[in-house]
Amino acid sequence: MFNNLKPVSLTSKAAIEVRKIMETKNIPADYGLRVGVKGGGCGGVSLIIGFDKKKDTDHAYTIGDIPIYVDKKHTMYLIGKEVDFYEGADARGFMFVDISPL
């Protein structure tokens, strides 16, 4: 069912920053970029990213040389999202962009 599905994409700026973090922060080689959701209730869900090992419940794929892990239960919240990296005078960090055609 999930064989070709890549629910989340990365911009080239985000991929460069992820690689830089993995190298400079000594992220273990068996870790990948975890993209998921947290929360719920009245406030809805928040999209999150971090580094983690692959779990049995994950949908795993790669973008370039970056392993991406998404818990299968979170897939529906992430389809059509793209991780970008913003660097400006007012802020710096990763952000999610909705690229779905809806």
QUINOR-V53973 format. One record per pair of residues at least 12 apart in sequence whose ideal C-beta (glycine too) atoms are under 8 Angstrom apart, sorted by the first residue. I is the first residue (numbers start at 1). J is the second residue. Records with the same first field share a line. If there is no record, write none. Layout:
I->J, J
This chain:
2->59, 72, 75
5->59, 61, 75, 79
6->61, 63, 68
7->35, 59, 70, 75, 78, 79, 80, 81
8->35, 68, 70, 78, 81, 82, 83
9->63, 81, 82, 83, 99
10->33, 63, 64, 66, 68, 82, 83, 84
11->82, 83, 84, 85, 97
13->84, 85, 87
14->82, 83, 84, 85, 94
15->63, 64, 66
16->85
17->85, 94
18->33, 66
19->65, 66
21->51
22->51, 66
27->51
28->53
30->53, 54
31->51, 52, 53, 67
32->51, 52, 53, 54, 60, 66, 67, 68, 69
33->49, 50, 51, 66, 67, 68, 69
34->48, 49, 50, 51, 52, 69, 70
35->47, 48, 49, 68, 69, 70, 74, 78, 81, 83
36->48, 49, 70, 71, 74, 78
37->74, 77, 78
45->77
47->77, 78, 81, 96
49->83, 94
52->69
54->67, 69
55->69, 71
57->71, 72, 73
58->70, 71, 72
59->71, 72, 75
79->100
80->98, 99, 100, 101, 102
81->96, 97, 98, 99, 100
82->96, 97, 98, 99
83->95, 96, 97
84->96, 97
